[in-house]
Amino acid sequence: MKRMAASNVLIVGLKGLGIEIAKNVILAGVKSVTVFDPEPVQIQDLSSQFFLREEDVGKSRADAAAPRLAELNAYVPVRNLGGQRGQDITVDLIKGFQAVVLTDAPISKQLEINDWTHQNGIHFIAAETHGLFGSAFNDFGPKFTCVDPTGEQPLTGMIVSVEKDKEGLVTCLDETRHGLEDGDFVTFIEVQGMTELNGCEPRKVSVKGPYTFTIGDTTNLGNYVAGGIFTQVKMPKIVEFKSLRESLKSPEFFITDFAKFDRPSTLHAGFQALSEFKAEAQRLPKPRNSEDATKLIALAKKIDAEADEKVLTELSYQATGDLAPMNAVFGGFVAQEVLKACSAKFHPMVQHMYFDSLESLPTELPSEADCQPVGSRYDGQIAVFGKTFQDKIANHRQFLVGAGAIGCEMLKNWSMIGLASGPKGTIFVTDLDTIEKSNLNRQFLFRAKDLGKFKSEVAAAAVAEMNPHLKGKIVSRQEPVGPETENLYNEEFFEGVDGVTNALDNVKARQYMDQRCVFFLKPLLESGTLGTKGNTQVIIPHLTESYSSSQDPPEKETPSCTVKNFPNAIQHTIEWSRQEFDNLFVKPAQSVNSYLSEPNFLETNLKYSGQQREQVEQLVSYLVTNKPLTFEECIIWARLQFEEKYNNSIRQLLFSLPKDALTSTGQPFWSGPKRAPDPLIFDSNEPAHLQYIIAAANLHAYNYGLRGDTDPVIFKKISESVLVPEFTPRSGVKVQVNENEPVAGESGADPGDATELVKKLPAPSSLVGYRLNPVEFEKDDDSNHHIDFITAASNLRAMNYNIPAADRHTTKQIAGKIIPAIATTTSLVVGLVCLELYKIIDGKNKFEDYKNGFVNLALPFFGFSEPIAAAKNKYGQTEWTLWDRFEFKNDPTLKEIVDWFAKEHKLDVSMVSQGVSMLWSSFIGKKKSEERLPMKFSKLVEQVSKKPIPSHVKHLIVEVMVSDQEGEDVEETLYTKIV
């Protein structure tokens, strides 16, 4: 994220919640952060304030934490406001800041500060957490302008007509829905005829259908002829905030959980009562103390006579509680509100937020005695869950898959709550990746000194420093999870863990871990983020569906003909340039190396390809005719590539399909989504042209092990001197116009055409040891020319087709398929996951105990639901879910299995297979049946597969096909496990 102008933020209070907020806004890149907390560090602070160490006890919280906060982002200055022990924040101290955040402050202090900020244009946020309860309040002033309420990319689409009338009906291409809503605003470009719409003031939309909308009176405009693209315009929104003093009397609640619709009003009274209790008693209510709870209820009832006494009782019981996961939830949420205040981007929360996770309490509630402080770093958690449950947490064994953004946050929370800190506890964490520069702005356990090191090792060491109880308790690995590592993550390994937490960035790995958890009957915590959006899912054996039970629809792919010949958006040209990268710098080098190292490469790999001539031409080019000996020759090659890709190929396309070409129905061919291109004439003074030559030449040089250069003067001089051959378009070239047509060159090629060309290739024996260097695409190294090439190639292509170019950052995000990750969402989502982990440790087994979560911090929006039950299947009287299985022990014979199905379920086995091996079927013949049926199952598998069962495999998954007594196939049955 870019640094935010004039975004001076003051954060008051640096216990767990304050430090979470500070960490997240610093990682996000605000202009500067100032902290204030002169109070001394206490031992219980260590259970939630991750930047404190045992040696900091007695120091002021700000003095201890500020230097560590400053390490997070070199571009964000962190200042300590200082102050003496017992000193409180005053109006004089907050002057000059753009946003002020108070954490864990009494309401009297909140009112004092907010009365001034409301009158003086300072954005104000107050937040606090008590055990499993939390509260936040926003006041961004009487009239706050929000410039982008949703944060979504503006919608855009092509139009085919605009009617000239009072309503001005716009009709879009029938390929894609416009996606607009009533009240949206749009403007236009590239409209022919009704040109007054191009760049017009935003017009308000009224939706008439999925492909039509009106834009108001168009009677005074020209007659629409063709073309046009609409683009949604984000209109500013004015949000009115009341002061805290006014809002306490007539609150506006932001609902976080619609299953607890009445909860905010109770907590609104409860948090005020809690502040009043502390002012009177000079302390918070004692843990699980009924006398203090009675006093708190009485104070709350004066504010709201309808307040729920059970909820108020728990608020009193947990008042001294300080939980890292709750601080993570509120720290992520409040930090995003701070960013909104500073940037005016995204819609702020209006105006009171209350949230609780009472479901996370143990089924067997702790006693008052069990919740008393013991002088431990975990006293803030013991106050909520009790010492007995703290021991359960300490002896839990969890497997974390991934140590990136989510993984770092997860480990930090686990270290704070003391997960696996006991004698029986262990955390396994695996991640094959090393730390890259781009990781540093959201994977907060890593610093610049860690670049190049393994994520899992650095993350494990960092959290063990946060909580020394974890030293020797975290096992870090670099082996990825997958079929090839099942000898490592085997049955013994899974028997040694109590659950799995995914912190992965791809669906395939998630699905694999989901399958393993289903097989080994382990609970799985799943989560993900996408910018300001996040989700959490709980998978519980024998209770919920699995991660793989439902999935998102596949992404819509761009037709190849659009990418190749008819791009109309920058995404198309970026996809094309990414393919160009592989076609120029990856695949040819790989082919050359294969030709030189694999015997009979031409015969075995090209014989049936139908593109033998094309591939042999490529080999001849890269090994003989265009093999560079100097870097100057690489520049010449790049200049000729420019001519081929951006001039000659476009001239060829326009020769085959002239700009005045008509379709079979007499309509202009170049219309609607098909934009007629124009060739580019090379100009060394044009920056985009020269950038392409520089990047392409350096990558070509890398293929051949030649030293590159980046001096523009050299490139300019050489590229201007290149003699470019005259181009003559060819007749009869077939252009793929739609997706249903075959791609030109895919069929009809004669393999024999390459015979003469093959003679030009040097014999592999004459080039022993010679190899080219294929380029391995790496998006995060700014010096390797990879993103430079893709950006330049894409933007030149965009110039061909008159498409607005994209900057390097946008190109990198699309080409690198980067999933936007921001610290605020990551923090909140991980907090929600850890609240579910408490429940798993407790062993809860009811749907209503668990919650799947969905959040969007931009709107903002919270949504929670119970997990979906595992689908039930039934055959006869047998009912089962994906968590059940037929299990045969002691290595039975195949006949014993067949007989068991017949006797127990009246099912006839028709086929048995294991992996890719068909072990037996009803039609294999009498001799084979008589041979195989009496065999022990393990021996049968080894005989048929012709390889021994690996020593780490303790069980076999078997597919058994069965039919009922009427001979009908039974499609759904449990999978079968042979032990």
N, C-alpha and C positions, 0 to 999 in steps of 0.2 A: 504494500500500500504506500502511496506517496505521502510524504510528510505533510501535515495539515497546517496551513498558515495560521499564525497567531492563536495557537491552541494551547495556551498555558493552562495546565491543569494542577489544581491543588487537591491532594488526597490527605484527609485527616484521619488518623487511626491506622496502625500497621499491624494489627493482629491478622489472623488468617484471611478474613474477607478483604481488608484493605490491601494486603500484599497481592492477592489475586487480581484485584482491579488494577493496581499499579503495574504488575507484570504484563497484563494484557494490553493496556493502552501504550506501554512502552514498545512492546513488540509490534503493535499496529502502526507506530510511527508518528505520534503526536509531536508537537513542536518541542515542548518541554514539560517535565513533571517536577513538582515540588511536593515534598512529604512533610508531615508534622505529626510526631508522636514522641513526646519526651518521657513517656512512662517506661518504667524498667521492665525488662524481659523477665517473665516468670516461667518456671519449668513447664507448666501446662501449655504455654504458648507454642512449645515445640511440636505439639500434635497437629497444628494447622498452619503455622507460619514456617514455610519451607526454606526461607532464607536465614533462619536463626539456627545457631548451634549451641551446644551445652555450655561452651565457654562464654556465650553472650549473656547468660543469665545475670541480671543486675545492671547491665548496660541499658541505655535508652533504646527503645525499639527502632527509632529512626536512625540513630548512630550505627546500630548493628546492620540494618537492612539496606540503607541507601547505597553504600558502595557496591553491594551485590546486585541491586537493581540497575545501577549504572553500567554493569557489564553486559546487560541484555541487548543493548542497541547503541552503537557508537554515535549514531546520529541524533539521539535524544538525550539532552542534558538532564541530569537528575540532581536536584538541590534539596538539601535538608534545611528546613526552616528553623531548626534548633529549638530552643525553649528549655525551661527548667522543669524538673519533676513536679507534677501537680498543676502546672500551667495549662490553661485551657485555650482553645482557639477563640479569637475575638474578631469583631468586624474590622478593626484596624489591620489585622494580619491578612485578611482575604482580599483587600483592595488590590486591583491590578491583575487579577486572574480572570480568565474567560469562563472557567468552570470550576466549581467547588464541590467536592464529594466528602460527605461526613459519614464515617462508619462507626457503628456502636456508640453513637452520641445520644444523650438523653433528649427527650422531646423539647424540653425547655431550651436547650442549646440549639436544636434544629430550628425552633421558632425564632430565636434571636438572630441567627445568621440569615435565615430565609427572608425575614422581614426586610433586611437590607438588600439582599441579592435581587429580590422581586422588584424592588423600586429602582435598582441601578443596572439592570440589564445583564446580570451575571447568572449563568446557568447553575442550577442547584440540584444536587442529588443526595438523598440520605438513604442509607441501607444498613441493615443489621441482620445477624442470624443468631438464633438460640436453639441449639440442638437441631432437631428436624424441622424447625420453623424458620422462615425468613421473610423479610419485609424490604421493600424499596419504594421510594417516592421521588417523582420528577417534578421540577418546576423550571421550565425554560423561558418563563416570562409571559406577559399578557398576550403577545403576538409573536409567535415563533414561526419563521418561514422554513418549511421543509421543501427542498428543491427537487427531491426524488423520493417519493413516498415508498416505492416498492423495491427499488434496486435492481429490477429486472431489465434485461436488454430491451431497448425500444423495438416494438414489432415493426416489421416492414414486409412489403409484398408488392407484386406486380398487378397492375390493373388492365382491364381490357376495354372499359368504356366509362364515360361520365356523361350522364344525361343533363341536357341544358333545360332546367326547369327550377321551380321554387324549392324543391327538396334536394336536387343535385345528387341523384342516386349513382353511387360508384359500384361497379361490378369488378370483382377480382378474378384472376385465373382460377379455373375450377380444380386446379391441382392441390391447392393449399388453402385451408381456412384462414381468414384474416386474423382471428383471435382477439379482435377489439371488443370493447364493452361500451355501453351507453355512457356518454360523458367524457370519453377519451378525446384527445385532440390529435390531428394529423396534419402534415404538410406534404408537398409533392415535389418530385423532380422528373425530368425527361418526358413530360407530357407534351405530345404534339398536337397542335391545333389550339386547344384550350390552355395556351401557354401562361395565362395569368395565374394558374395554380402553381407553377414552378416557383419554389421558394416563398410561397404565400404565407401570410400570417396564419398561425395554427387555426384550423377549422374544427369545430366541435362535431363529434360523431354521434349518430343515432343508428344503432345496429338494426338491420332489416332481415338479415339471414347470415348463415356461415360464410357466404361469399359476397355479400352486399352490405353497404352502409350508406347513409346520406351525410352530406356535408353542408347543407344549407343552400341558399339561392345561388344558382349559377347562370341565371338568364342573361346577365350582362357580360358574360365571358364569351370567348371565341368558341367555335364549333370543335368538339373533340375529334381528333383524327386517329391517333394510335398511341401506344406506349404509355409509359408512366409508372412510377414507383411511389407508393405511399410510405411514409415513415411516421410512427407514433412520436408525439412530442410530449415529453414529461413536463407537466405544468406545476408550478410551485403551489404548495398548500399551506395555508395559515392555520397553525394550531394554537388554541388559546389555553393557557394554564392558569389555574388559581394558585394563590399562595398556600403554604402549608396551613397557616392559621385558618383560612377560609375553608380549605379542603378537609380539615379534620371534622368540621361540622357537617359538610355536605360532600362526602367523598365520591370520587369516580373510580371504580375498580377495574383493573385489568385482570380478566379471568384467566387463570393458568390451567385449571382442571374443571371441566364442566360437570364432572361427577361430584364435585364439591362446590356447587354453585353458591351455597349459603355460607361457606367457610370464610370468605373475605370479611364479611361484616363482623363475625365473631372475633377474628384476629385483629381487625381494626381497633376494636375496643380492648382486646387483650394486650396488644403492644403498648397502647397508651397506659393501661393499668400497670404493666410491667415497669414502665419508666417511672410512674408515680410511686410504685412500691419501692424501687431502688432509691428514689429521692427521700422517702420517709425513713427506710430502714438502713440506708447507706450500704446496702448489699442487695444482691439478687436473691430470689427464693432458693432455698436449699434443695438439693436433688431429692425427688420423691418424698418431700415433706408435706404431709397433708395439712398441717396448720398454716404453713405459708400459702399453700394452694387455696385454702379457704379465704385468706385475706385478699389474694389476687382476684378471685372470683367476685368478691364483694366490690372491689374497686372497678372491675370491668362492668358489672351489672349497673353501676351508676351511669355509665356511658351508654350501654345498650342492654336493656333488661331482657332481651331475647337471646343474648349470647349463649352459645352452647357450652354448658358447664364441663362436659367431658373433655372438650378440646382445650378449654381454659386450664383445666387441671393438668393436662399434659404439658401445656406451655409453661406452667409454673414449675412442674417437675424437671423440665429440660432447660430452664432459663440459664443455668451456668454451663450448659453444654456447648462445645465448639467443635464442629465436625468439618473435616476437610472437604468431603463431597458436597455439602451444602454451601460451603464457601466457594467451591468451584462453580456451582450452578449460578449463584448470585454474582460471583466475581466475573464470570463470562458475560452475564446479562447486563450488569451495571456498566462494565467497561464498554460494551457496545453502545449503551446510552450516552456515555461520555463522548464517544466518537461522533454520535449523531449531533450532540450539542456543539461540537467543534467544527464539524463539516457541513451540517444541515442536510446530510444525505441519510436517507431512510427515515421512516416514520417513528417518532419517539413514543415511548410508552405513556399512556394517559390513564391514571396519574398515580394511583396506589397499586402496588403489586404485593400480594401475599401468597406464599407457597409453603406447603408442608409435605412431608413424606412419612406420615405416621405409620404407613404400611411397612416401613423398614424396621419398626420395633420388633424385638424377638417375640415369638409366640408365647413363651413363658416370660412374662414381664419381670424385670428385676425388682428386688426389694430395696427399701431405703438404705439399709446397711450395705448392700452390694454396690450402691452407687456413690458411696462416700469417697472423697479424694484420698489417694494413698501416696501423694508426693511423687507421682509418675508423670512422664511426658504425655501419657494418655488420659490424664484426669478429665480433660474436656470431653472425651468420648465415653469414659467410664460413667460420667454423670448421666449419660443418656441410656447406655446399654447395660451398664453394670460390669463388675470385674469378671464375672463368670463368662459373659459373652466376649469380653476382651480376650480372654484366654482362647476361646474358639477362633477368633480372628487371627490370633498369633500362631496357631497351629494349623492354619489352612494352607493348602498346597495348590497353587494356581499356575497355569501355563499361559503366557502372553505371547501371541503370535504377531510380531511387528513392533518395531521400536522407533516409528516415525512420530508424526505430530500427535496422534492419539496415544501411541504407545508411551511417549515421554510423559504426557499428562497422567496416564494411568499409573505408571510407576511412581510418579510424585505423590499421587493420592494414596497409593498403597503404602508407601513409606510413612506417610503421615498417620494413617490409621493403624500402623503396626502389623499389616498383613504379613504373615509368614515369619514374624520376628521371634516366635517361640521355638522350643526344642524340636518340634515335629514339622515346623513350617518350611516351605521352600517355594521360591518363585523361579520358574524357568522362563527365559525370554529368548526368542530367536529372531534374527533379522540378518539377511545376507548383504544388505546395503552398507556402503560407507557414507560418511558425512560429507555433504556438498555445501557450497556457499549458500545456495538458495534455501537450504534447510534452516538456516540460523534465525529467520524472522518468525518462525512458528514452532520450531522444535526446541523448546527453551532450555533443555538440559545440555545443549551443545554450544560450544564457543568456537571462535576462529582458530584457536590452538588445536581443536579436535579434527580439523578438516583432514579427510583421507582415512580416518580411523573407523573401525566398525561401530555402527550405531548401538548395537546391543551391549557391547563392552563399555562404551562411554556412558550410556544411560544407566547401566547397572552400577557403575562406580559412582556416578553423580548422586543417585538416590541413597546409596549406602553411606555417603558422606552426610546427606541430610538426616539420616537416621542410622546411627552406628549399630543399632540392633540388627540391621539387615546384612551386616558384613558376614560373608560366608553363607548367606541364605539365598543369594541370587545366582543362578547358573545361567550364564550368557552363552548363546550359540550363534553360529552363522549359517548353519545348514537350513535351507528352506523346507517348508512342509510340502510333501508331494509323494507320489508313488515311489519315486526313486530313493526316498529317505525313510521308508517304512521299517527298515532294519534298525534305524535309530529311534524313531518315534513309534515304537512297537507296542505290543500288548502290555508288556511289563512297564513301559513308560506311562501309558495311560492309566494303568492300575495305580500308579504312584501319584496321580494328581486328582484333586477334588473337582476341578472344573477348568474350562478354557475361556479365555477372553481374546477375541479377534481385534486386531488393530491394523487391518489390511487395507490396501488401496485398489484391489481388483476383485471382480466377482468370482473368477475361476478359483482363486485360492480360498475365498470365503466358502464356496460350495464344497471344496474338498474337505476343509476343516469341519464343516457341517456334517458331512457324511461320516467322518471319523468319530465325531461326538455322538452321532446317532448309533453307530455301531458299538462304541464302547460305553454307551449310556452315561454320557457326561453332560452336565449343564453347560450351555454356551451363551456368552454375552457378546452380542453383535452390535456394532455401531458404525456410523459413517457421517461425513460432513461434505457439504458442497457450498463453499462460500458461507453465507449467513444461514444456510439450511443444515439441519442435522436430524438424525434419527437414531433410535435405540431399539433393540429387539432382544427379548429374553427367550431362550429355548430351554425348556425343562423336560427331562426324560419322562415319558409316560403321561405327560400333561399337555404340552403345547405342540403345535406344528413345528417343523424345522425351518431353517433359513431357506432351504431349497424348495419348500412346499409351495412357495409363490415367488414370482419374479417380475421385474419390470419388463414392459414390452421392449423388444430390441430397437436400438436407434435406427432411424430411417436413413438408409444409405443413399448417397448421391449417385444417380445413374452414371455409368462410365462414359457414356456419350456426352453427357453434360460436362464432366470434368475434362474430357479430351478435346471437344470441339465447341461446346456451347456454354461456357461459364457465364453466370450472371450475378455472382456474389463473390466476395473476397474469400469465403470459405472454399469455394470451388478452385480458385487459383492457388490457394495454399495447399490443398490436397494434391493438385497437379504438380506443384513444385516439390512436394515431399516425395512423390513418385519419381520425379526427375533426379532427385538426390540419389535414390537407390539405383536408377538406371544408368547414371553416369559414374558414380564413385563407389558403388558397392558390388552390384551384380557382375559387371565386366571383370573386375579384379578377382572375384570369386571364381568366375568361369575360367579365366587364365590359369589360376592356381590349380583348379581341378584338371584342366587339360595337361598341365605339366606334371601332375603327381598321380593321376588315376590312369591305369592302363586301359586302353580301348575306350577312352572317354567319349570320343566322337561317336563311335558306333553304339555304345550303350545308352548315352544320354540324349543324343540328338536324332537318332534314327527315326523315331516315331513322333517327333515333336511337331512336324509340319512347318517349322520355322528354322530349318537347318541352315539355309543360306544366310539368313539374317544373323544367326548366332556365329556362324563361321566368319562372316564379314566383321563382326565385332572382335573376334579373336585376332584376325589379321590386322585390324586397325590398332588394337592395344598392344600387339606383340611385334608388328612390323612397320606398317605404313605411317602410323601416327605416334610411334613410341618416342617420347621426348628424351633428349640427352641433356638439355639445359632448361632452366626455368623460363628463359625467353620463349622457348618452344611451347611451354605450357600456357603462356599468355596468348600466343598466336592461336592455339587450340581453343581457348576460351572465347576469343574474338569470333572465331568461325562458328562456335556453338551458339553464340548470340545471334549470328546471322541466320543460322538454321532454325532456331526455335522461335524467334520473334519477328522475322521478316519472311524467309522463304516458306515456312510452313503455313503462315497466314495467307500469303499470296497463292499458295497451292489450294487452300481451302476456298478462297474467294473465286479461284478459277473454276473449281468444281461446283461451287454454289455462289454465283454472283449475287451482288447486293440487290439486284432486281429479280432474283429467282422467285418463281411462284410454286406453290404446292399443287398437288393433283386436283385440288378443289378450286384453284385459281386465286388463293389467298397469298399475300406476300410471305415468302418463307422466313425472312428475317423479321420476325415480329413476336410479340409476347415475350416469353422467356429467352428467345434466341436473339442475342445482340450481335449485330454485324461487326466483325473486328476490322482493325486497320493495321497494316504492317508498321513496324518501328524502324526508323532509319537511325543507325548508330551515330551517337554524338558523344565524344569523350568528355565534353563539358557538362553533360547531363549526369548528375551524381548517381542516380539509380543505374544507369548504363555502366558506369565505371565500377560501381560496387559489385555488380555481377561478374565482371571480368576479374576483379581482385579475388573474390571468393572462389570462383570456379577454377582459376589458375592455381591457387594454393591447394585446393583439394586434389586437383589432378596431379600436382607435384607430390603430394603426400602418397598417392597411389604408387608412385615410382621411386619414393625415397629421396626426392630432390628437395633441396632447401628452398623455402618460399620467401616472399617479400611482401611488403605492404606499402611501399613508397608510391604514391599516386603518380608522381612525375614519370617513373619508369613505365607504368602501365599505360599512361596517356600516350607516351612517345611510341611505344611498340604497337599498341592497338591501332593507332592512326596510320601506321606504315604497312599494315597487313593488306596483301592483295586478295580481295574477296572475289571468288569465281562468280561469273554471271549466272543467274538462276533463270531457268526456263520451266514453267509449270508443265506437268505431264498430263496427258489426256487419259481418261478412263479410270482415274483413281476413285475408288469407292469410299464414300464417307458414311460412317455409321450415324444415322439420323435419330434413331430411337433405340431403346434398350433391347427390343425384340430382334433387331437385326444382328447378324454375326459381325464381330469385329474384323475389320479389314486385316488380311494377312494371317488370320487364324486357320484358314483352310485353303486348299488348292495349291499350296506351294509344293514344288517338286524337289524331294530330297536330293535328287541327282544333280540339281542345279549348282550344288556347292562343290562338285568334284574338282573343278579347276582351281577354285579358291583354296581348297585344302592343301594343294601342292605348294601354296605360298607360305604355309605355316612352318616354322622351324620345328625340327624333331625335338620332343621333350628331352631326349638324351643329350642334346647339344646345349641345354640350359639347366644342367643339374644344379640344384640349390637356388635357382633364380625364382623369386616370388614377388608378386605385387602386394600392396597393403590395402585391403578393403577398408573403407571408412566405417567405423562403428559410430552410429549416430549418438551424439551426446549433447543434449539441449542446454546444459548448465555451465559449459565451458565457453566463456565469451571470447576466447582467443583462438578457437579452433575453426572458425569460418563456417560452421555447420548452419547455425541460425542465420548468419549473414547471407549465405547462399540462398536459403529457402525464402528469406524476406525479399531479396533482390529479384529472384526468379519469379516469385509470386506477384510482386508489384509491377514487373515488366509485363507479365501476362495480363494483369489488371489494366495496364495502359493500352494493350492491344484491344481490349474489349470495353474500354471506357468505364471501368469499375473503380470506385474510390479505393485508393491504396490503404494498406494497414501498416501501422508502425511495427517496430521490431518486437515490442513486448506482446502485442496482440498476436502477431504471427507465431511467436514462440509458444504462447499458451495453446493455440489451436494445433500447430504442428506437433508439439510435444505432448499433446493430450493431457495438459496439466489440469488437475482438478483443483479449483481454488480452495485453499485452506487458510483460515484465519484463526488467530489465537482465541478470540472470544467464543466462537462457536465450539471449537475443540474443547475449551475449558468447561463449558456448560454441558456438552454431551457426555464427556467423561464423568462429570459429577453425577449425572443421571444414571450412568452405568454402575457407578460405585454404590449408589443407593439401592440398586437391584442386587448388587453383590452381597450386601448385608443380608438380604432375604435368602439368597442361596446358601450362605454360611449357616443361617438358622435352619435351613431345610424346609422352608415353607412349601406346601403342596396344594394350594388352592389358587384358582384363576384370579380371584379378586385380590390376592396378595401381590400380584405382579403387574407391571405397567410397561407397555411399549410407548415410546415417546416420539413426537414429531415437533420440531421447532423451526421457526424462521425468525431470526432476530431482526431482519429488516422491517417486518410489518408492524410490530412484532406479533408472533403467534406461538402459542403452546397448545399441543393436543396430546392427550393420553388415552390409551385404550387398553383393555385387558388383552392378553395374548390370545391368538386364535387356537382353539382346541385342535389337537391332532385328529385328522379325518379318520373315521371308523369304517372299516370294511367288514363284510360278513359273508361267510359261506356256511350254509346249514345253521347250526347253533354256535358256530365259532365266530367270535368277533375280535378284531385286532386293529392295531394302528401301526404306523411306521416304526414304533419303538419295540414291537414284538418280533419274535423270530422262532422258527423251529430249530432246536438245538440238539445235536446228537453227540454224545461223549464217548470216549474210549475207542475212537477210530472204528466205527462199525463197518460191516461189509455193505456193498451196494444193495444186496438182496434184503438185508435187515431194514434199510431205509425204504425200499419199495414196499415191503410187507407192512411196515409201520403206517405208511400213508393209507394203504388199503384197509387195515384193521381199525385204525383210530378215526379216520375221516371218510372212509368209503370213497377214496380217490385212487384212480389208476394213473400211475406214473408213465408218461409217454416219452419223456426225454430228461436227461440229467447232463448238465454241462458245468464246467468250472473255468472261469476266464474265457479264453478263446478255444478251449478244448471241449469237444463233445465226447462225454465219457460213455454214454449209453443211450440208446433209443429203442423203441419197440420195433423198428424196422432194420436193425443192423444185422439180422440173421441169427439163426439158432446157435451156430458155433461160437460166435463172438459173445453172445449173451451168456452161454454156459461158462465161458472163460471169465467174463468180467463180473458177473453177479456175485460169485463167492469171494471176490477179492476185497481185502481191506481197502478202505477208501483212499488212504494216502498212497498205497502202492498203485492203485488204479490211476490216480492222477499222474504219478511219476511215469508210469508206463505209456499212457496216452500222450502226455506232453513231451515225453522223451527228455526230461530234465528233472533233477532232484528238487524236492521242495526245500527252499532256503531254511537254514537252521533257525532264523529269527521268526519264521512263520509258525505260529502256534494254533492257527485255526484256518479253515478254508471256507470261503463264501461260495455257495453252490446254487445254481439256478435249476429249479425243478419244475418241469411243465407237467400239469396233471389234467385229467378229465373226470367228469362225474359219471354216475352209473348209467346215464343216458348217452354217454359218449361225447357230451358237449365239453369243449375246452373251458377250464376255469381260468379266467384271465388274471385275476388278482389273488395272489397268495403271499404268505409271509416268505421272506427270504430264509434260506436254510444255512445254518452254521454247523460245520463239522469240527469238533475239537479233538 
